[in-house]
Every structure is written in structure tokens, then in C-alpha cells.
Amino acid sequence: MPYLICPSCGGYYQLEEDESPEDFDECQCGGKLYYSETKPGRSRLKFYGTLSLIVIITMAAVGFFVFLAPYFNDPVSAPTVLASDYRGSVSKEVITSANATSNDTASKKTVAVITGMHPREKLSIRTASDVVNQYSLSSDQAIVHYIVNVTNNPDNYVTGRESGEGLVSQYVIADIKKSNIDAVIICHDHAPGYGRGYFIATPKMDSPSVAIGELVEQKLPEFTYYRSSANAEHGTSTITVSNPLASAGIRTVVYEIPEWASYNQAYQETKKLLSICFQAI
């Protein structure tokens, strides 16, 4: 009989004949469940207990790192709401180095990061937001984080995406154009079958954006760089967000994280991409 095993607490559950793994979201302890054809023995339970301890230690280490984050970067202020309407809201946070002599981004290399445009993509929202706030900036660098919070049916695939794209198109693009932004990373995560692993794309194929793509291709072999062809079919986010930014002369890359990736791996890869963008500007 098949089983569902929880690495967090070491527990397991035997599936009935009329039950499917898809019927269970998570363990009672909140841990993720894994499918197994065999009942876990004592040695396996011991292994999961050890794994659970490792997970706890890792979470403690991450929490300690988050606690130290204010010593690395210095937000100019708490996120401020740029605009809000029936679809949700957009907030903006400007982050500079703690030892920067000025919070003015005009004299700094500045990368904008957009999270939450597609509200169902939780992994990219969480990891990119954490990287932004914990990234070790030099005195001549700055990050502008645009936080999209969709409240109009955010879990509905079509409505949530339309609302997020509309908020970015109407409010974020206008703010980026009048700000000192050198490059933009639009963050997403993707389901299996949509692209390969970690990848970036430059839908407009403008020279400044392509330069970032080629640098990623050269420096980060675990990433795939997808180039757009002249006859490629573009999605709504490309038409309403990516292309208008690139057309305004702003380096723009679309970043996709595989939704099945671990938080730690996604965090590290996002950090690498941000570093490459700073190198390219």
C-alpha cells in the first residue's frame, strides 16, 4: 500500500484504495508530504527525524540572517503605497547600503525588482523580496522594490494575473520612467513544462536587455536564456509591461523560478541574477 511521509515530524499515513496523494495538502504539523510505495522502517524514520532537525537548524540560521539584515541594507523608508484601486495596490521601497553617504539613487547603479504581478506565484514573491532586503549593497548601488498586492480574486488564474499586470502597467511603469532606474527584473515562478529550470527572457530583444541576457548565459550556466524571435507569440504581460519598459530604453529581463525549487536554492539563484544585473549596468 502507498504511504505519504512527512520529513518534518517523521510521521506517515497509509493511503486507502479510494484516496489519492492529491487529496492531501500537507501534514498536520504543517510539513510537506512525500509519496512512497513502501512503509518507512525504523531506520527511515530515524533519517526523517535527523532531516527534521536539519530543517529546524536551517530555519534558525535563516531567521538569524534575517535578524541581521538591517545591518546590511538601509531602506530609505518603509514601503510607501504608490497607488491602489479595486484590483489591489502597489508599494515602493528604496533600499541603499547602510554605509552609503546618500540615499539619493541619482548617482547610484539602480535595479528595480517587481514582485507579485502574478499573485499565485508565491515562491518568487517570497524569495525575491527576501533577497532584495538582505542583499549586500555597495555605496554606489541601490534597489527599488515594487511590491504588487493583488486583492481582486488573487487565487483566480485569469483575474489575478490581469489585475496584477494592470496595476504594474498603470502605476509602476510610470514611476520607473521618472526614476533613476538602470535595469528591471520582473519576477515570476513557473510550472513544469513552461521553460527549463531557472531562466530569463528579453521579450523586446533590445540591445541593453540582451546584454544582460548574454552575461547571464556566460556567467550562470544553471540559467537558460530564452531569446525572442520576430514571429514569437507574446503574452499579455509582455505586451503591457515588458515591452513598454524596454521601449523606454530601460534594460528589462523577465525572470522565472521553477515552482518546485527549494527556498534556499531559489534564494541563491535570485541573488546571483541580481549581482549579474549590477555588473551589466
N, C-alpha and C positions, 0 to 999 in steps of 0.2 A: 504493500500500500504506500502511496506517496505521502510525503510529510512536508510541512512548512517549518523552517528552522529560523530562530531569531538569534543572531550573533550577539546582540546587546545583552540579553539576560540568560542565554543558553537554553531557553525553553524551546519546545517543539509541539506541533499539532498534527495529528493524523487526519488527513482529508477523507471524508466519506465519499462513497461512489458518485453521489449526485453533486459534489462540491468541486469547485474549480479554484486554482490559485488566485484568479482574478476577483474572486468573491471577497478577498481579504486585503485591506489596505495596509495594515501594519499590526504589529504585536500589541498586546495590552500594555506593555511597557513603553510603547511608542517607537520601538525599533523596527527596522526594515526586515521583512520576511524573505527567505530564500527557499526555493523548491528543491526537494531531494527525493529520490526514488527509494532510499533506504532509511531505516530508523537510525538516528545517531546513537553510537555507543558511548560508553563512559569516556573513552579517550577523546572522542569528538566533542563531547560536552565540555571536557576539560579544555580542549582547544578553544571552543567558543567562549568559555569563561575567561581564558587568557586574552582572547581577542577583544572581549568586552572591556577588560582592564586597559588594554592598549588604546581603545577608543576613548575611554574616560580620560586617560593621561593626555591624549592628543587634544581633546576638547579643552582641558585645563590649560594646555600650552597656548592654544588659540585664544582663549579668554585672557591669558596674561599678555599676549601680544596686543590684543585689542585695548587692554588697560593702558599699555604704553603708547598707543597710537597718538595721543595728543602731544607727546614729546617729539614726534617725527614731523607732523604737519600742523599747520595753523590755519583753520578756517577763518576767513575774514569776518564771517558772521554765521549764525545758524542759517540753514536753508530758508530763503525767502520765497514766498509764493509769487510767481510771475503773473499767473492768471488762473482763473477757474471758471467753469461753466457746467452745464448739465452732464458733460462727459467725464468730468474729473478736474484735476488740477495739475499744474506744472510748477515745480520749485527749482530754485537755482542756488548752488553753493559754490563759492570760490575758495580754493584751497591753495596755500603757498607754504613754503618752507618755514619752519619755526624760527630759523635764524636769518630770514630774508629781511633786508633793510627797508623794504617797501612792499605793501600789499597790492600795489598797482600792477596790473598784468600787462600794461602797455609796453614795458621794457623786458618782458619775460616770454620765453617759449611757452605757449599755452595750448593745451589739448582739452577739448570738450568731450565729455563722455555722457551719452544718453542712455538711461536705463528705464525700463518699464513701459516702453512704447507698445509692446505686446504683453499684456499683463499676465498671461498664463505661463510665461517663460520665467519661472521662479529662480532657476539656478543662475542665470545671467544677471538677474536683478541683484541677488544676494552677493555673488562673488565680485562683480564689478564694483558694487557700492563699497564693499569692504576694501578692495584694492585701492580705490580712489582715496579713501580716508587713511590708509595705512602706508601708502607709497612714500618712499624716502625721496623727497624733492630737494633739488639743489636750489640755491638762492635765485637762480635765473629761470626757474621753471614754475609753472602754475597749472592747476587743473580746474576746469569749470564743470561741475556735475549738474546735469539737468535730470531731475527726478520726476518721472511721469507717474501719476497716481490715477488710474482709471477706476471710476466708481460706477459707470454705466454698464451693468452686466459684464464685469471683467472676466468672468469664467466662461462666457459665451465666445466661442472662437471667432465668429464673424464680427459681432458687435464690439467685443473687446478690442480687437485689432483696429477696426475702423475708428473707434473713439481715441485710441492711443495715437494713431497716425494723424488724426485730425488735430489733436492737441499740439503735437510736435510741429506739424505744418503751419498752423496758425500762430503759435506763440514762440516756439523755440527757434525756428529758422530766423524770424525777425530779430530776436535778441542776439543770435550768433553773428548775424551780418553787421550789427552795430557794435560788436565787442571785438576785442583783440584775440581772435581765435585762429590758431595756425592749422589745426587739424581736428577732425571729429571722428570719434569711434561710436558707431551705433550698435549697441549690444543686444544679442539675441541668444537663445539656445534652440536646438533643433532636434526633431525626432529622427529615429533610424530611417535611412533611405533618402534623407534630404541632405545631400552633400556628404563629405567624408571627414569624420572626426572634427578636429578644430580647423576652421577655415575662415578666410576673409575674402571679400569680393569688392570690386570697384566698379559698380554698375555704369557709371558715366564714362569710364576709361579715359579720363583727363590725365594729362602728364603728371601733375603733382600727386594725385592719388595713386596712380600706377607706380610712382617711385617708392611709395610706402609698401605697396604690394610686392614689388620686386625685392625690397630689402627684407621683408618678412620671409619671402621664399628663399633668400640667401642665408639668413641668419637662424631661422626657426624651421628645421626640417620636419618637425612634427605637425606643422601647419600646411594646409593646402591653399594655394592662391588661385581663385577662380577668376578668369578674365571674361569680360562680357563681349559677345560678338555683335556685329551690326544687326543681325536678324534675330537676336535673342528676345524672348518674351519677358517683359518686366512686370513684377508685381506692383501692387498699389503703393507699397512703402517706397519703392524705387522712384516711382513717378512723382509722389507727393513730398518725399523727404530727401532721399539720397541725391537724386539728380539736381534739384534746386540748389542744394548746398554746394555741390561740385561746380555747378554752372556759375556760382558766385565767386569762384576762384579759391574755395576752401578745400583743402585735402580731406577726403571723406572715404572712410572704409566701413563696410558692414562686417561685423564680427559675429561668428556663430560658434557656440559651445555645444558639444554633444550632450543632450539632456541626461544621459546615463552616466556621465562622468562624476567622479567624486568631487566633493567641495574642494579638498586640498589641491587636487590636480588642476581643476578649473581656476582656482585662485592663482596658482603659479603660472599657468599659461597666459592668463589675463595680464598679470604683472609683466611678463616678458613682452607681450604685444604693446603695452603702454610704453615700455622702455624703447622699443623699436621706433614708435611714433615720435618720441622726443629726439631720437637720433636723426630722424629724417627731416626735421624742421630746423 
